[in-house]
Every structure is written in C-alpha cells, then in structure tokens.
Amino acid sequence: MNVAKPTPTLSLEQVSNNFSHWRATRTKRGKIPAELMAQAFALIGQYKPTKISSTLGFCYSNFRKQCIAKGLIKTKNELATFVEVKANPIVLINSTINLSVSRADGMTMQISVSDSSIAGALLNQFLS
C-alpha cells in the first residue's frame, strides 16, 4: 500500500533551490520527480500558480492543468455561483398614470388616466 508522505511546508525560495539543485545534478532530461512536484503543489495557497511556475521554471498551463486535476485550484466555471430567481409577474390593477407636461409657450397639461393609449393620444395632441 502506497501512502503519500506529507510534504513539509517550504518557501518558494527553498523549493526553487531544490529545483535548481535537481537540474544541476540530473544525469538526463526527463520528467520532474514526483517529490519536487509535490513541493510545488504544496505552495498553492501561499503563492499564485503563475508565480510558482515562473519561479520554478516550468510551463504554467501544464502546472495549472495538474493543479485542477488534483483539486488544488478551481476553474472559473467552478467559481461562478448562479442562483435562479423566479419572479412573480407584476399585475397592475387599477393603475393610474399621472402626467404633467409644460410647453415652451407656458401652457401646462396635467392628466390622470388609467389607459396609456389615451395618455399618449392626449400628449401627442397637446405637443402638436
């Protein structure tokens, strides 16, 4: 049974030094060792993924995908929370339109009607 060992919390500088040492002493090119990647993943929450990947010298998009797969960071879709609001239709019963209009010649019209078509017709007649 393989049990993952908890990675002690290291600073970005310490992890960067570990990556530099690995790069300087490795014998061939290949994947980054799981132990070093575990150190990089442990930095999530302390530093932004862009800062981690640029400091440690690896591809941000691959690192981001791995972080999402491990559940360490959430995608924009996972962060958005939508709540559906069901609104009741507004029914106007006995609604009244109160309108007061003044023309340039000083004449004023004040009306109070319940039918908007009548208000529109009166307004057009007054302004023409």
C-alpha positions as CSV (number, residue, x, y, z in Angstrom):
1,M,0.0,0.0,0.0
2,N,1.5,3.3,-1.1
3,V,0.8,6.1,1.3
4,A,1.7,9.7,0.3
5,K,4.1,11.3,2.7
6,P,3.0,14.8,3.8
7,T,5.3,17.4,2.3
8,P,6.6,19.9,4.9
9,T,5.7,23.5,4.1
10,L,8.6,25.1,2.3
11,S,9.0,28.6,1.0
12,L,9.1,29.3,-2.7
13,E,12.8,30.1,-2.4
14,Q,13.5,26.7,-0.8
15,V,11.6,24.8,-3.5
16,S,13.3,26.9,-6.2
17,N,16.7,25.9,-4.7
18,N,15.6,22.2,-4.7
19,F,14.6,22.5,-8.4
20,S,17.9,24.2,-9.2
21,H,19.9,21.5,-7.4
22,W,18.0,18.8,-9.3
23,R,18.6,20.5,-12.6
24,A,22.3,20.9,-11.9
25,T,22.8,17.3,-10.8
26,R,20.5,15.2,-13.0
27,T,22.1,12.9,-15.5
28,K,19.5,13.0,-18.2
29,R,16.5,15.1,-19.3
30,G,13.1,13.7,-18.2
31,K,10.1,14.3,-16.1
32,I,10.3,16.4,-12.9
33,P,10.5,14.0,-10.0
34,A,7.2,13.5,-8.1
35,E,8.8,14.6,-4.9
36,L,9.7,18.0,-6.4
37,M,6.3,18.4,-7.9
38,A,4.7,17.6,-4.5
39,Q,6.7,20.5,-3.1
40,A,5.5,22.8,-5.9
41,F,1.8,21.7,-5.3
42,A,2.3,22.4,-1.6
43,L,2.9,26.1,-2.5
44,I,-0.6,26.5,-3.9
45,G,-2.5,28.8,-1.5
46,Q,0.7,30.6,-0.4
47,Y,1.6,31.8,-4.0
48,K,-0.3,32.2,-7.2
49,P,0.3,29.3,-9.7
50,T,1.8,31.8,-12.2
51,K,4.4,32.9,-9.7
52,I,5.2,29.3,-8.8
53,S,5.6,28.1,-12.4
54,S,7.7,31.1,-13.4
55,T,10.0,30.9,-10.4
56,L,10.4,27.2,-10.7
57,G,10.9,27.3,-14.5
58,F,8.2,25.2,-15.9
59,C,5.1,25.5,-18.1
60,Y,2.3,27.4,-16.4
61,S,-0.5,25.8,-18.4
62,N,0.6,22.2,-17.7
63,F,1.1,23.1,-14.0
64,R,-2.4,24.7,-13.9
65,K,-4.0,21.5,-15.5
66,Q,-2.3,19.3,-12.9
67,C,-3.5,21.6,-10.1
68,I,-7.1,21.4,-11.4
69,A,-6.9,17.7,-11.8
70,K,-5.7,17.4,-8.1
71,G,-8.4,19.8,-7.0
72,L,-5.9,22.4,-5.7
73,I,-7.4,25.2,-7.8
74,K,-10.8,25.8,-9.3
75,T,-11.7,26.8,-12.8
76,K,-13.6,30.0,-13.5
77,N,-16.7,27.9,-14.1
78,E,-16.4,26.2,-10.7
79,L,-16.0,29.6,-9.0
80,A,-19.2,31.1,-10.5
81,T,-22.3,30.6,-8.5
82,F,-25.6,31.4,-10.1
83,V,-28.9,31.4,-8.2
84,E,-32.1,31.3,-10.2
85,V,-34.7,33.7,-9.0
86,K,-38.2,33.1,-10.0
87,A,-40.2,36.4,-10.1
88,N,-43.9,36.6,-10.0
89,P,-45.4,38.6,-12.8
90,I,-46.4,42.1,-11.9
91,V,-50.1,42.7,-12.5
92,L,-51.2,46.3,-12.3
93,I,-54.8,46.6,-11.0
94,N,-56.4,50.0,-11.1
95,S,-53.2,51.6,-12.1
96,T,-53.3,55.3,-12.9
97,I,-50.9,57.4,-14.9
98,N,-50.4,60.9,-13.6
99,L,-48.7,63.2,-16.2
100,S,-47.8,66.8,-16.1
101,V,-46.3,68.4,-19.2
102,S,-45.3,72.1,-20.0
103,R,-44.8,73.5,-23.4
104,A,-42.3,76.3,-24.4
105,D,-45.2,78.8,-24.6
106,G,-46.0,78.3,-20.9
107,M,-49.1,76.1,-21.4
108,T,-49.3,73.2,-19.0
109,M,-51.3,70.0,-19.2
110,Q,-52.0,67.7,-16.3
111,I,-53.8,64.5,-16.8
112,S,-54.7,61.4,-14.7
113,V,-55.8,58.4,-16.8
114,S,-55.8,54.6,-16.4
115,D,-55.3,53.8,-20.1
116,S,-51.8,54.5,-21.5
117,S,-53.1,54.8,-25.1
118,I,-55.4,57.7,-24.0
119,A,-52.4,59.4,-22.3
120,G,-50.3,59.0,-25.5
121,A,-53.0,60.4,-27.7
122,L,-53.6,63.4,-25.4
123,L,-49.9,64.1,-25.2
124,N,-49.4,64.0,-29.0
125,Q,-52.4,66.4,-29.4
126,F,-51.0,68.8,-26.7
127,L,-47.5,68.9,-28.2
128,S,-48.6,69.3,-31.8
